[in-house]
């Protein structure tokens, strides 16, 4: 959902909702991750805009291509029917759910979705679906059948969160409402064999509910859970949270309001707040950013590739959104049909090589599966960010020029020294102590061994 980040931060900081039992030494205890998630990246699928047809069946032929791309967790935006009452636009918001137990008929029927999941699994892909637990459409039958399940103002009228006038907010103080939502989430795991959920505005739903959900879903199969929220406490129930702050740091660097030193500050702050095994999701775009704040090219200009190299090499999991590998430079309509022009996927190899490096080099694995990080300082630290990731004999050194000028600079020390392979060229290179390097404006190099 579209949301005001600052408002969510306030909500997050004011609500603990009973997760204290999962906190030790000032940090939440990270829920155990499914083993299969340790080295994967994630791809956000917008079924409506992915193909001209906008259906599950039209999307299925893309699965082998996405497997080749290398982002092996598919997050599919909401698949449920969309409400008509107070609908925004002609097709409505994906996040206005009129029935939690059926499929959006515009996308297909049960057999189609089951075939999508089966084909994805046959391609060694994992599928999580978007879940909207905080609110429903106004014409969801629950509104009339169980009005006591919804929040009301002082006059007794049901409430829409913020300016989301097409939806009405649930009241999680009602135990029956909690039970219904839990059972609905169990339904899609048991009946369709999905692998988990991305949970919309997770910070607006009580933590006690999410803890219960995770416990019950893991009894069915090991699931993967992504929270659309940044609060560290969510890692008691979720594998991964959004890295919104890092996203804004990157945007601000391109605007000249921050510099490379702010990346190091962010990473240290992250380490101080989150469990070491927490997965953080990093991105240069997603459905909200694309539609409401601009494409990655609008916000990051010539720095698009440089900033994605950062998202793929800092500790965390990189996200790619529908159309990103096509270098799509248009804002997709949110409430209307607006299919992607795939344009022969000009950036597919760029993303593919980073995803494959992450998958095959333990230094870049997720959470505690991955390696440590260390910033290598230079004589131009405001403009250059050099990151060393290391686990055992595996090393990755990413070097990024975060300025609009070509730069020659010197790496300090010798922690990074050794023989490496250069990503994208397979050239064998030696990095020596006090190595001098030159990069073009917004240039990057990734060395690995």
DARAZI-V245437 format. One record per helix or strand. SS is the DSSP state (2 for helix, 1 for strand). FROM is the first residue (numbers start at 0). LEN is the number of residues. If there is no record, write none. Layout:
[[SS | FROM | LEN] [SS | FROM | LEN]]
This chain:
[[2 | 4 | 10] [2 | 18 | 4] [1 | 22 | 2] [1 | 26 | 2] [2 | 34 | 3] [1 | 41 | 4] [2 | 46 | 4] [2 | 55 | 5] [2 | 62 | 7] [1 | 72 | 4] [1 | 80 | 2] [1 | 96 | 3] [2 | 109 | 13] [1 | 125 | 6] [1 | 134 | 3] [2 | 141 | 4] [2 | 146 | 3] [1 | 149 | 1] [1 | 151 | 1] [1 | 157 | 1] [1 | 166 | 4] [2 | 174 | 18] [1 | 195 | 4] [2 | 201 | 3] [2 | 206 | 14] [1 | 223 | 4] [2 | 231 | 5] [1 | 239 | 3] [2 | 243 | 12] [2 | 260 | 13] [1 | 278 | 4] [2 | 286 | 7] [2 | 295 | 18] [1 | 316 | 5] [2 | 323 | 3] [2 | 342 | 3] [2 | 347 | 13] [2 | 361 | 3] [2 | 366 | 3] [1 | 371 | 5] [1 | 377 | 1] [1 | 383 | 8] [1 | 393 | 8] [1 | 406 | 5] [1 | 417 | 5] [1 | 427 | 4] [1 | 435 | 4] [1 | 443 | 5]]
